[in-house]
Amino acid sequence: MLDYFKTILSKVSFDGYLFEKELKKAIKSLVADEVDQLKSWCYEQFGLLYQSILNQCFSTAA
């Protein structure tokens, strides 16, 4: 599932609203270890573009 969500997030990364929606869905669907992996990957891939969205979504996931 982690790879699936990485693919989806990459495909919707052109739109902040869709990115946030899919990220929230991913966080709800994954187990804690996978969420940690997703968090690292997201900050690496999209940290410059969507840092505020990432901060908000992952702070509520903790």
Buried (B, 14 or more C-beta within 10 A) or exposed (E): EBEEBBEBBEEBBEEBEBBBEBBBEBBEEBEEEBBEEBBEBBBEBBEEEBEEBBEBBBEEBE
